[in-house]
Amino acid sequence: MVIILVRRKLTVKTKETAMTHDHFVVQSPAKPAQQLLLLFHGVGDNPVSMGQIGSWFAPLFPDALIVSIGGAEPCGPAPGRQWFSVQSVTEENRQARVDAIMPTFIETVRYWQKQSGVGRRPPR
């Protein structure tokens, strides 16, 4: 098993925009990945601290590519990130905020599926 602690930026392009995401590779197996674990942190956190949680999964999933993904927007003091603002969030406007970030979220997942080689496969 190889645990790699690397922090990088990744540009994810959607139809609407291109966004740069920090990411933190917790583990990259020596052979092709059999599983993909993507960790998405909460408001104000960052991919490195979430990556520490990912290191707990590494021994349980030695064939997994484990990556902690940083939120799309800055939040509070650096290196805090968020996927959408919770400032003045209400039950009425929460879903619109989630809907707005969802294309970026989906493209991020697809990017890592492609990078890892893990994705939809025909049943055996």
Buried (B, 14 or more C-beta within 10 A) or exposed (E): EEBEEEBEEBEBEBEEEEBEBBBBBBBBBEEEBBBBBBBBBEBBBBBBEBBEBBBEBBEEBBBBBBBBBBBBBEBEEEBBBBBBEEEEEEEEEEEEBEEEBEBBBEBBBEBBBEBBEBEEEEEE
